[in-house]
Amino acid sequence: MMLGADVSAGVLRHCNDKQIEALTQELLGIGDVTTLSLEEQKSILEECAWLARVQGGVAGSGLDYVWQLLTQVLGEVRTNELIKRIRTGDSGIPFDFLRGTDPDQLAESLQEEHSQTVAVILSYLPPEQAAQILSRLRPDLQRDVAERIVTLGQMVPDVIKEIERGLAEKLSPMLANAHERGVRGVDSLITIMKTVDRGTEKTILEYLSTHNPSLAEQVRQKMFVFEDLTLLDDRAIQRVLREVDPKDLPLALKGAGIEVRELIFRNLSTRARDMLNEELESMSPQRLSNIDKAQQRIVDVVRRLEEAEEILISRGGEKERVI
């Protein structure tokens, strides 16, 4: 904590995964360093310097600090996985034997499993692997599994182990190592859906729209956010810009990252670019809620055009051929 996240992140970049996990366990267990006196902080820093010279040492504190620190080194996904594993006290990796398993064989083996069991398994797998398996399940099982992933709560460790044991016995010829994917609920489903093919995505969304419209809308909103405009090519951006309310663009860009700004400016005429730049420079401070609403209206345009198949969003995973 006293070194600051930037300096500490530099230290962690020289650590391997096991060292990072061990340090994170210590960081999560330390209290609020800001309550220490200057004398106590000085003493700790002196001890840290001595340890660094003799055998190496790292200091830090608090969940917020750990999050800020680790995301700089590992990114949000790996940080989530690491902290979740440590806080649950689980040193093992659920379903780690599924890594490298042929998706066709695994999907075939899961076809007769209960949808709740399949949902639990997929929620722990890396998103691309889970997407490959989900897209290979029969349509009715796809729908049930997607809905159950959303409603998954905290799983009892003994239940997880029981599912693992049964699956390991069934799939013993295909065993390999795996990596934990412990995300739950809507975020877990969205992470998987972002890597499935368009057909599988539409099947799941259509089912959710019929059986749980509010949930379907929640998933749709999270499937594409304003910063995801960078997934569109120049032609798609130009098509979107023709539909966007001119008043929304400068307001939306007020809170946009540099990549999105560059993308928009690149697809405007010189005159339109100059006018937009002048508006941004002269714009007074805006409420964040108004910026969010403007960005959401542009996102709504993107979603509408994609549903009409007038534009194509480049997604991860297996890519659809376009000619």
N, C-alpha and C positions, 0 to 999 in steps of 0.2 A: 504493500500500500504506500509506504513512504518513498519508494523508488518511483512510483507512478506506473501506469499501465504501459506506456510506450517503452520505457526502459526495461520493465519486467518482460514484456513481450519479446524484446530482443534476446533476453536470457533464455526464454523458453524455446526459442527457435533452434537452440543448440541442444535441446533435450530430446530424447526419444519418447515414444508413446508411453512406455511404462513409467518413465521419470515424470512425465507430465501428469499422468494419473495419480502418482504418489503425491506430487506437490499439490494437486487439486484437492485431494483428501485433506491435507493439512490446511490449505487455504479456507476450505469450507468450515473447518472446525475452530477457526480463530475468531475472536470477538471483534468489536469495533475499535480499531486502532486510534481513531480520532479522540478517544477519551484519555489517551496516554498523555502524560506531561512531557514537556520538551526534554527534560532530563532522562525520562524513561525512553523516549524515542532516540535520543543521542546514544544511550547505552546499547539499545538494540542494534543501531547502525554500526556501532563500533564492533559489537560481537559479530555482526554479519560480515564486516570487512575482514575480521580475523579469520572467520570460517572460510571465506572465499580464498584467502591466502593459503590456509592449511588444507582444507578438504572440500571447499565449495559450499555455498549456502544461498538460500532464496527466502525472502520474507514477503508476506502479503496478508490480506484479510478480507473476509466477507463474501457473500454470494454475489452481490452486485459487482464487486471488484473482480471476482473470479470470472464472471461473465464477460466483463469489459476486456479483461486480460486475454482470456483464451480465445475469444472470437477473432482477435487480431492475428492469432497464430493458426488456429484450426478452422475458423469459419463457424457459422451458426449451427450447421447440422451436426458436425463432429462434437462441438461444445455441448449441444443438447444431449447427445448420446452419452458423452463422458460423465456429465453431471448427473444425469438420470441413473446411470449405472452405479455411481458412487453413493448417491443419496439413498438408493434402495438397498444398499449393502450387498448387492449381487455381483460377485466377482466373476461369475460365469456369463456366457453369452447365449441367450436362448436361441435355439434352432441354428446354432453355428454350423451344424453338420450339413446344412442345405446349400451352402455356398458351392458353386460350381456344378450343381445338379442340373441336368438337362431340363429346360423348362417344359418341353413337351411331355417328358416322362413324369415330371413332378405334377404337372397339371392333370395328367391322366390319372395319377394315383390319388389326387385330391377330389376327383369328380364325385366320388361316392361318400366323401366325408361330410359331416354336418357343416352347414354354412358358418356357424359360430366358430367352429374349430378352424376352418379355412381363414376366417377373418383374423383370428388371433395369430395364426402363422404368418400371414401376409403383413400384418402390422409390425412385425419384428424384422422383416427382410429389407434389404436395401431397396429403394423405390424402383429402380430399373428392373431388378429381378422380380419384384412383386408385380410390376406392370406386365411383364412378359407372361407371368403365370395367370394373372387375372384375365388377360386378353384371350387366353387359351381355354378358359372354362366355358361350359355351355351357358347361353344367355340368361336362363332363369337363375342359375347359381351365381353368375356375375352380379345380378341385381341384388340378390339376398346378401351376398358377401359385402358388397359396397355399403348397404344400409347398416349391416352389423359392425363394420369397421367404425362408422361414425359414432355408434352408441357404446363402443368399448369403454369400459372404465378401468380402474386399477385392477390388474389381474393378481390373484393369489399365487405366490411362487409355487406352491405345491401343485396347483392346477396346471401351471405352465410345464412343470417337470413331468407331470403325468402325460400331458399331450406330447411332449418331446419323446418320452420313452416309447409310447405307442407308435409314433411316426417313425422313430429310428428303427424299430423292429420291422415295420412295414417297408421302409426304404433302404434297408441295410445294404443292398447291392450298389446304391447310388451315393453313399455317404461322402461328404467332403467338408471342408471348413467354411464357416460363414461369418458374417459381420452383423452385429446387432442393429435392428431398426426398431426403436421403442417408442415411436411417436404414436399418439392416440387421437381418436375422434376425427373431427372434420379435417384437421391439418394432415393427419395420416392419409386420409382418402385423397385429398387434394395433391399431396406429394406424389402419390402413385398415379393419379389421373393425368398429371402433367407429362407423364412419359408414355402413356398408352396411346394406341393409334386412335384416329378420329372416330372410327366406327364404334369402338368400345366405349369411348367417352360419351358419345351420343346415346348409346344404349342405357348407360347408367343414369345420365341426366334426365332422359325421358321417363325412366322408372321413378326417379326421385320426384320429378315434377308431378306425377300422377299420385304418388303415395304420401309425399311430404313436401308440398310446394315451398314452404318457408325455408326448409333445409336446402332444397334445390337452388333457391335464390342465393342463399349464403355460400354455397359451393361455387356457383357461377361467379359471384363477386370476388371470391378469393382466387379463382382460377386464373384471372388476368387482372393485374393492377397497373397503375399508370406507368411505372418504371418498366413494365414489360413491353412498352412500345418499341423498345430496341429489338424485339423479336420479329418485327415487321420489316420487310424490305422497302426500298424507296418507293416503288410503285404503289404498295399498299398504304404507305404513309400519305402519299399524295391523294389517294382516294379518300382516306379518312379526313384529311384537311378540307376537302371539298364539302364535307358534311358537318364539320364542326362550327358551332356558333363563334364568329370572330371575337365576341366579348369573352369567351371562355379561354381562348388560347393564351393570352398574356397572363391571365390570372393563374392558370394551371402551371405555366412555366415558371411562375414566381417561386414555386416550391419544388422545382424539378432538378434532377441531377444534371451534370454537364453532358453526359452521353445522350440523354433525351433531348436536351437543348440543341446540341450539335445536329442530331438527326432531324429535328423539326426545321432548323434554319437551313440545312442542306437541301431541303425539299420545297423551299419557298423561292419565289422570284426575287430578284435583287430589290425591287421596290417594296414588296411585301416584307422582306427581311429587314429592310431599313426601318419601315414603319413599326414593326414588332419590336425591334431593338429600342427605338425611341420610347415606345410605350412602357417597356420594362424599366428603362432608366428613369422615367419620370413618375412611375407608379409609386404611390404612397404605401406605407406598411399595411398589410392586409391580414384579416383574421385567418387563422389556420383552417377553421371550419369552412370558410368561403373558398379557400384554395382547394381543399379536399373535395368540395362539391363540384367545382369546375373540372377537376381531374376525373371525378367519377362520371360526369356527363360525357367526357371524351371517351372514357373506357366503355360506356354504354354504346357509343357510336361504333367502336371497334367490335364489340360483341354482336351488335345487330348486323354489321357487314359480314362478319364471319359466318353467322348463322345463315345468311342469305348466300353464302359461298361466293361473295364478291371479293374477298381478300383471304389470304392464307396466313395463319400464324405458325411460324417455325417452332416446333416443339422438340423436346428431347426424345430419346428412345428411338424406336424404329420409324424412319421417315417415309411418308407416303410419296410415291413417284408423281412428279408433276411434269406434264409435257405441254 
